[in-house]
Amino acid sequence: MPEARSTGTAIAVVLALALASCASTPAPSAANPPGTPIGIGASGTDPFWASPSPFPSSPTPTKPRPSASAAAQGPSQLPRGGTKLFPRYRLVGYSGGEASKAFGRLGVGNLDTRINELERTGRGYTAGGRQMLPVLELITVIVHALPGKDGKYRSRIDDAQIARYLAAARRHKALLLLNIQPGRADFLPEVQALQRWLAEPDVGIALDPEWAVGKTQTPGRVFGRTTATELNSVAAYLSTFTRSHRLPEKAMVVHQLAPRIIQRIQDVRAHAGVQIVLSVDGIGARTDKEATWRKLVKPIPAAVHPGFKLFFEEDREHGKLMTPAQVLALKPTPDYVIYE
């Protein structure tokens, strides 16, 4: 959407959009005080938010059967073949998770039913000879309005949940992206904490910098951000990790809904074995979403692929949901389309 007309309204409008983009929730207000858990709204009735750290601190690991040894087979492949994401594939995904239906489509109803629905949606994105590769973007590190025991304002879902989504992804030959809403934590340590899953050929990363706040800031009170330097550090780690484990290319998605979220995105560099995707997450009518698109993709360097996000509920409040043909008419054409 277009930026607000004044500094005061800019902060309020952009923060409201950030909240909506990740969890369909308004920004903090008198009706929705800072202590209200982020993602549910003023009532806070969802049992997920009963405490600031709802997940067990030491979950029993539940890992799906690992891929065959790279030493025995050579470099492993992507779910539908090959080791390169682009230009062979166009990624089409659903986001969400078990924690709350408010997180997105992926957490609504039966998981296999949702993936079958995603497959049908993805058929509209095969123009230009591109193959559709379905993506499950699972919210894995969840931001909170309260600090938790470690003061990071975030919690990590347990391994059992990740294992269930990876098993479902494998049943449908899909990619699993682990979405990180870091709170006061830094992105790189959160990515490194997921390395047991990143060792799999069909698992990548998605970063939500609107929830990346400073060491003295509180999510929901301020608008988070990141820098090209931080993104390059994560991509460099993934590049080294991918090479050492002889893995196919990793997707590294970065979500953005306003220019200030990423400082100097033009300085993001290419990293071998990693495909960086900028997901433009503007909300609203088609004209507003397209205006946000033009603004955010203008400065991206050649190392970054364009992505586009659609919201089943929020976008429809302003008109009809954009069709695949309308999304593919965007310039440049998105390489990743995600629905929430």
MITOR-391585 format. One record per residue (C-alpha): chain; residue number from 1; residue in three letters; x, y, z. Coordinates in Angstrom, 2 decimals, decimal comma. Example, Ala and Ser with C-alpha at 12.3 -4.5 7.8 and 13.67 -1.06 7.14 Angstrom:
! residues 2
   unit   pos   code         u         v         w
      A     1    ALA     12,30     -4,50      7,80
      A     2    SER     13,67     -1,06      7,14
***
This chain:
! residues 340
   unit   pos   code         u         v         w
      A     1    MET      0,00      0,00      0,00
      A     2    PRO      1,19      3,60     -0,44
      A     3    GLU      3,19      5,03      2,45
      A     4    ALA      1,39      7,22      4,94
      A     5    ARG      1,41     10,99      4,37
      A     6    SER      3,05     12,02      7,64
      A     7    THR      5,61     10,60     10,04
      A     8    GLY      3,11     10,01     12,82
      A     9    THR      0,59      8,22     10,68
      A    10    ALA      3,32      6,32      8,84
      A    11    ILE      4,36      4,48     11,97
      A    12    ALA      0,80      3,63     12,91
      A    13    VAL     -0,23      2,50      9,44
      A    14    VAL      2,87      0,44      8,72
      A    15    LEU      2,78     -1,21     12,14
      A    16    ALA     -0,85     -2,11     11,62
      A    17    LEU      0,02     -3,67      8,28
      A    18    ALA      2,88     -5,61      9,82
      A    19    LEU      0,57     -7,07     12,41
      A    20    ALA     -1,99     -7,96      9,79
      A    21    SER      0,54     -9,47      7,43
      A    22    CYS      1,70    -12,06      9,91
      A    23    ALA     -1,37    -12,78     11,98
      A    24    SER     -4,46    -10,84     10,95
      A    25    THR     -4,28     -8,61     14,05
      A    26    PRO     -4,53     -4,85     14,72
      A    27    ALA     -1,65     -2,89     16,23
      A    28    PRO     -1,60     -2,33     20,02
      A    29    SER     -4,11      0,18     21,32
      A    30    ALA     -6,16      0,87     24,43
      A    31    ALA     -8,38     -2,06     23,43
      A    32    ASN     -5,38     -4,19     22,55
      A    33    PRO     -2,73     -3,32     25,17
      A    34    PRO      0,96     -4,23     24,75
      A    35    GLY      0,58     -7,24     27,02
      A    36    THR     -1,95     -8,82     24,69
      A    37    PRO     -0,32    -11,73     22,83
      A    38    ILE      0,50    -10,81     19,25
      A    39    GLY     -1,49    -12,58     16,57
      A    40    ILE     -4,86    -13,12     18,22
      A    41    GLY     -6,31     -9,69     18,83
      A    42    ALA     -7,75     -7,91     21,82
      A    43    SER     -9,68    -10,83     23,27
      A    44    GLY     -6,65    -13,10     23,57
      A    45    THR     -8,99    -16,07     23,84
      A    46    ASP     -6,90    -18,51     21,84
      A    47    PRO     -5,46    -21,06     24,33
      A    48    PHE     -2,15    -20,94     22,48
      A    49    TRP     -1,48    -17,63     24,17
      A    50    ALA     -2,06    -18,86     27,74
      A    51    SER      1,60    -18,07     28,51
      A    52    PRO      4,46    -16,22     26,79
      A    53    SER      6,29    -19,52     26,13
      A    54    PRO      3,65    -22,15     25,33
      A    55    PHE      6,01    -24,80     23,98
      A    56    PRO      7,90    -27,33     26,10
      A    57    SER     11,50    -26,32     26,75
      A    58    SER     12,87    -29,78     26,02
      A    59    PRO     10,56    -31,52     23,55
      A    60    THR     11,11    -35,12     22,66
      A    61    PRO     12,74    -35,06     19,23
      A    62    THR     10,65    -36,62     16,48
      A    63    LYS     12,52    -36,63     13,21
      A    64    PRO     11,26    -38,10      9,92
      A    65    ARG     13,40    -40,58      8,11
      A    66    PRO     16,43    -38,64      6,85
      A    67    SER     17,40    -38,48      3,22
      A    68    ALA     19,76    -41,11      1,88
      A    69    SER     23,42    -40,40      2,59
      A    70    ALA     24,92    -37,83      0,26
      A    71    ALA     28,21    -39,73      0,44
      A    72    ALA     26,48    -42,81     -0,98
      A    73    GLN     24,24    -41,07     -3,52
      A    74    GLY     26,01    -37,86     -4,42
      A    75    PRO     24,25    -34,50     -4,11
      A    76    SER     20,59    -34,88     -3,13
      A    77    GLN     17,76    -33,36     -5,16
      A    78    LEU     14,79    -31,10     -4,74
      A    79    PRO     11,39    -32,77     -4,16
      A    80    ARG     10,43    -32,72     -7,84
      A    81    GLY     13,88    -33,22     -9,28
      A    82    GLY     17,04    -31,28     -9,97
      A    83    THR     19,25    -29,22     -7,70
      A    84    LYS     18,36    -25,68     -8,94
      A    85    LEU     15,19    -23,83     -7,99
      A    86    PHE     15,11    -21,25    -10,78
      A    87    PRO     14,21    -20,91    -13,58
      A    88    ARG     12,81    -24,46    -13,65
      A    89    TYR     10,28    -23,90    -10,86
      A    90    ARG      7,85    -21,26     -9,68
      A    91    LEU      7,22    -21,64     -5,95
      A    92    VAL      3,59    -21,43     -4,79
      A    93    GLY      2,93    -21,69     -1,08
      A    94    TYR      0,59    -21,52      1,88
      A    95    SER      1,73    -20,10      5,23
      A    96    GLY      0,58    -20,86      8,77
      A    97    GLY      0,94    -23,49     11,43
      A    98    GLU     -0,70    -25,50     14,18
      A    99    ALA     -0,43    -22,80     16,83
      A   100    SER     -3,37    -20,74     15,57
      A   101    LYS     -5,70    -20,49     12,59
      A   102    ALA     -4,96    -16,77     12,65
      A   103    PHE     -1,47    -17,53     11,33
      A   104    GLY     -2,70    -18,45      7,86
      A   105    ARG     -4,21    -20,99      5,53
      A   106    LEU     -1,74    -23,73      6,33
      A   107    GLY     -3,10    -24,05      9,87
      A   108    VAL     -6,75    -24,43      8,82
      A   109    GLY     -8,28    -27,91      8,57
      A   110    ASN     -6,63    -31,13      7,47
      A   111    LEU     -3,04    -30,63      6,32
      A   112    ASP     -3,23    -32,97      3,33
      A   113    THR     -6,46    -31,30      2,22
      A   114    ARG     -4,75    -27,91      2,36
      A   115    ILE     -1,83    -29,16      0,27
      A   116    ASN     -4,17    -30,67     -2,32
      A   117    GLU     -5,92    -27,29     -2,48
      A   118    LEU     -2,52    -25,62     -2,90
      A   119    GLU     -1,72    -27,95     -5,79
      A   120    ARG     -4,93    -26,87     -7,57
      A   121    THR     -4,13    -23,21     -6,96
      A   122    GLY     -0,62    -23,70     -8,25
      A   123    ARG     -1,79    -24,91    -11,64
      A   124    GLY     -2,53    -21,31    -12,50
      A   125    TYR      1,14    -20,40    -12,15
      A   126    THR      2,74    -22,69    -14,73
      A   127    ALA      2,77    -20,13    -17,56
      A   128    GLY      5,98    -19,71    -19,47
      A   129    GLY      6,93    -23,35    -19,13
      A   130    ARG      7,61    -23,08    -15,38
      A   131    GLN      6,87    -26,08    -13,19
      A   132    MET      5,00    -25,45     -9,95
      A   133    LEU      6,77    -26,47     -6,75
      A   134    PRO      4,43    -26,33     -3,71
      A   135    VAL      5,73    -24,74     -0,52
      A   136    LEU      4,61    -25,11      3,08
      A   137    GLU      5,80    -22,04      5,00
      A   138    LEU      5,55    -23,11      8,62
      A   139    ILE      5,78    -20,42     11,30
      A   140    THR      8,47    -22,03     13,42
      A   141    VAL      9,79    -19,22     15,61
      A   142    ILE      6,81    -17,24     16,91
      A   143    VAL      6,93    -13,66     18,19
      A   144    HIS      5,22    -12,78     21,49
      A   145    ALA      4,17     -9,60     23,27
      A   146    LEU      5,76    -10,86     26,50
      A   147    PRO      9,50    -11,56     26,98
      A   148    GLY      9,47    -15,19     28,11
      A   149    LYS     12,18    -16,67     30,35
      A   150    ASP     15,05    -15,66     28,08
      A   151    GLY     13,74    -12,16     27,35
      A   152    LYS     13,69    -12,74     23,57
      A   153    TYR      9,95    -12,23     23,00
      A   154    ARG      9,74    -15,36     20,92
      A   155    SER      9,26    -19,10     21,27
      A   156    ARG     10,28    -22,03     19,08
      A   157    ILE      7,83    -24,75     18,13
      A   158    ASP      8,86    -28,26     19,03
      A   159    ASP     10,53    -30,76     16,72
      A   160    ALA      7,43    -32,95     16,61
      A   161    GLN      5,49    -30,22     14,81
      A   162    ILE      8,25    -29,61     12,29
      A   163    ALA      8,45    -33,37     11,69
      A   164    ARG      4,72    -33,57     10,94
      A   165    TYR      4,92    -30,77      8,38
      A   166    LEU      8,03    -32,19      6,77
      A   167    ALA      6,37    -35,61      6,51
      A   168    ALA      3,35    -33,96      4,85
      A   169    ALA      5,60    -32,01      2,50
      A   170    ARG      7,30    -35,24      1,47
      A   171    ARG      3,98    -36,98      0,84
      A   172    HIS      3,24    -34,27     -1,72
      A   173    LYS      6,79    -33,62     -3,00
      A   174    ALA      6,76    -30,09     -1,61
      A   175    LEU      9,30    -27,76      0,00
      A   176    LEU      9,11    -26,90      3,69
      A   177    LEU     10,19    -23,37      4,67
      A   178    LEU     10,75    -22,64      8,35
      A   179    ASN      9,51    -19,11      9,07
      A   180    ILE     11,27    -17,08     11,76
      A   181    GLN      9,67    -14,19     13,69
      A   182    PRO     12,67    -13,39     15,93
      A   183    GLY     11,49    -10,80     18,45
      A   184    ARG     14,67     -9,60     20,18
      A   185    ALA     16,72    -12,54     18,94
      A   186    ASP     19,05    -12,23     15,95
      A   187    PHE     18,24    -14,12     12,77
      A   188    LEU     21,48    -16,05     12,41
      A   189    PRO     21,33    -17,89     15,78
      A   190    GLU     17,69    -18,78     15,10
      A   191    VAL     18,65    -20,22     11,71
      A   192    GLN     21,57    -22,11     13,21
      A   193    ALA     19,26    -23,61     15,83
      A   194    LEU     17,37    -25,26     12,96
      A   195    GLN     20,40    -26,87     11,33
      A   196    ARG     19,23    -30,44     11,96
      A   197    TRP     16,28    -29,66      9,68
      A   198    LEU     18,31    -27,63      7,21
      A   199    ALA     20,43    -30,72      6,64
      A   200    GLU     17,44    -32,08      4,72
      A   201    PRO     17,30    -31,31      0,96
      A   202    ASP     13,68    -30,14      1,04
      A   203    VAL     13,87    -27,59      3,89
      A   204    GLY     14,58    -23,85      3,56
      A   205    ILE     14,17    -20,65      5,57
      A   206    ALA     11,78    -17,66      5,62
      A   207    LEU     12,59    -14,51      7,61
      A   208    ASP     10,02    -12,01      8,96
      A   209    PRO     12,05     -8,87      9,77
      A   210    GLU      9,00     -6,79     10,67
      A   211    TRP      9,16     -8,79     13,93
      A   212    ALA     12,92     -8,23     14,43
      A   213    VAL     13,14     -5,57     17,16
      A   214    GLY     16,02     -4,01     19,06
      A   215    LYS     17,38     -5,12     22,42
      A   216    THR     15,26     -2,62     24,34
      A   217    GLN     12,18     -2,70     22,08
      A   218    THR      8,93     -4,66     22,33
      A   219    PRO      7,27     -6,38     19,35
      A   220    GLY      3,93     -4,78     18,59
      A   221    ARG      5,05     -1,41     19,95
      A   222    VAL      7,65     -0,69     17,30
      A   223    PHE      8,17     -1,65     13,71
      A   224    GLY     10,92     -4,26     13,23
      A   225    ARG     13,62     -4,19     10,59
      A   226    THR     16,81     -5,78      9,30
      A   227    THR     19,80     -4,86      7,15
      A   228    ALA     21,46     -6,19      4,02
      A   229    THR     24,44     -7,04      6,25
      A   230    GLU     22,33     -9,33      8,43
      A   231    LEU     20,69    -10,97      5,41
      A   232    ASN     24,08    -11,56      3,81
      A   233    SER     25,33    -13,20      7,00
      A   234    VAL     22,40    -15,64      7,02
      A   235    ALA     22,80    -16,37      3,30
      A   236    ALA     26,56    -16,92      3,73
      A   237    TYR     25,89    -19,41      6,53
      A   238    LEU     23,33    -21,26      4,40
      A   239    SER     25,73    -21,28      1,46
      A   240    THR     28,52    -22,89      3,50
      A   241    PHE     26,09    -25,32      5,12
      A   242    THR     24,57    -26,34      1,78
      A   243    ARG     27,97    -26,92      0,21
      A   244    SER     29,35    -28,92      3,14
      A   245    HIS     26,25    -31,14      3,24
      A   246    ARG     26,09    -31,52     -0,57
      A   247    LEU     22,51    -30,25     -0,71
      A   248    PRO     20,45    -28,76     -3,54
      A   249    GLU     19,80    -25,02     -3,53
      A   250    LYS     18,14    -23,59     -0,43
      A   251    ALA     15,33    -21,05     -0,61
      A   252    MET     15,79    -18,06      1,70
      A   253    VAL     12,62    -15,95      1,67
      A   254    VAL     12,56    -12,48      3,22
      A   255    HIS      9,17    -10,83      3,86
      A   256    GLN      8,74     -7,08      3,37
      A   257    LEU      5,68     -4,82      3,36
      A   258    ALA      7,31     -1,36      3,53
      A   259    PRO     10,67      0,09      2,40
      A   260    ARG     11,97      0,74      5,93
      A   261    ILE     11,89     -2,98      6,85
      A   262    ILE     15,14     -3,73      5,00
      A   263    GLN     17,99     -1,21      5,05
      A   264    ARG     20,04     -1,08      1,83
      A   265    ILE     18,51     -4,12      0,20
      A   266    GLN     20,51     -3,20     -2,89
      A   267    ASP     23,59     -4,48     -1,04
      A   268    VAL     22,29     -8,07     -0,75
      A   269    ARG     24,74    -10,29     -2,63
      A   270    ALA     24,48    -13,62     -4,44
      A   271    HIS     25,54    -16,68     -2,42
      A   272    ALA     26,25    -20,03     -4,04
      A   273    GLY     23,63    -22,66     -3,25
      A   274    VAL     21,11    -20,13     -1,92
      A   275    GLN     18,25    -18,43     -3,77
      A   276    ILE     17,13    -15,28     -1,94
      A   277    VAL     13,51    -14,26     -2,53
      A   278    LEU     11,89    -10,98     -1,47
      A   279    SER      8,20    -11,55     -0,70
      A   280    VAL      6,27     -8,28     -1,14
      A   281    ASP      3,55     -8,47      1,51
      A   282    GLY      1,41     -5,40      0,82
      A   283    ILE     -2,25     -5,66      1,85
      A   284    GLY     -5,31     -4,10      0,26
      A   285    ALA     -6,97     -3,51     -3,07
      A   286    ARG     -5,24     -4,65     -6,22
      A   287    THR     -4,14     -1,09     -7,10
      A   288    ASP     -2,56     -0,65     -3,66
      A   289    LYS     -0,82     -4,00     -3,78
      A   290    GLU      0,58     -3,22     -7,21
      A   291    ALA      1,81      0,17     -5,99
      A   292    THR      3,60     -1,52     -3,09
      A   293    TRP      5,04     -4,05     -5,53
      A   294    ARG      6,51     -1,40     -7,81
      A   295    LYS      8,03      0,47     -4,87
      A   296    LEU      9,64     -2,57     -3,19
      A   297    VAL     10,96     -4,41     -6,23
      A   298    LYS     12,54     -1,30     -7,76
      A   299    PRO     15,74     -1,39     -5,64
      A   300    ILE     16,25     -5,16     -5,44
      A   301    PRO     19,54     -6,37     -6,95
      A   302    ALA     19,95     -9,21     -9,43
      A   303    ALA     20,81    -11,53     -6,53
      A   304    VAL     17,24    -11,30     -5,19
      A   305    HIS     14,20    -12,96     -6,79
      A   306    PRO     10,77    -11,30     -6,57
      A   307    GLY      7,93    -12,86     -4,59
      A   308    PHE      4,34    -11,77     -3,95
      A   309    LYS      1,92    -12,43     -1,08
      A   310    LEU     -1,88    -12,69     -1,20
      A   311    PHE     -4,16    -12,57      1,85
      A   312    PHE     -7,41    -14,56      1,68
      A   313    GLU     -9,19    -12,37      4,24
      A   314    GLU     -7,50     -8,95      4,34
      A   315    ASP     -7,23     -8,50      0,56
      A   316    ARG    -10,88     -9,48      0,09
      A   317    GLU    -11,92     -6,70      2,45
      A   318    HIS    -10,81     -4,33     -0,31
      A   319    GLY    -12,10     -6,23     -3,35
      A   320    LYS    -11,53     -9,51     -5,11
      A   321    LEU     -8,44    -11,61     -4,53
      A   322    MET     -5,99    -11,20     -7,39
      A   323    THR     -6,06    -14,08     -9,87
      A   324    PRO     -2,98    -16,02    -10,97
      A   325    ALA     -3,15    -14,26    -14,35
      A   326    GLN     -3,10    -10,86    -12,63
      A   327    VAL     -0,19    -11,89    -10,40
      A   328    LEU      1,78    -13,19    -13,38
      A   329    ALA      1,19     -9,87    -15,16
      A   330    LEU      3,34     -8,10    -12,54
      A   331    LYS      6,74     -6,93    -13,73
      A   332    PRO      9,07     -8,54    -12,93
      A   333    THR      7,12    -11,80    -12,74
      A   334    PRO      7,17    -13,31     -9,22
      A   335    ASP      9,17    -16,46     -8,71
      A   336    TYR      7,36    -17,16     -5,42
      A   337    VAL      3,64    -16,62     -4,74
      A   338    ILE      2,45    -17,21     -1,19
      A   339    TYR     -1,09    -17,23      0,23
      A   340    GLU     -2,01    -16,52      3,84
***
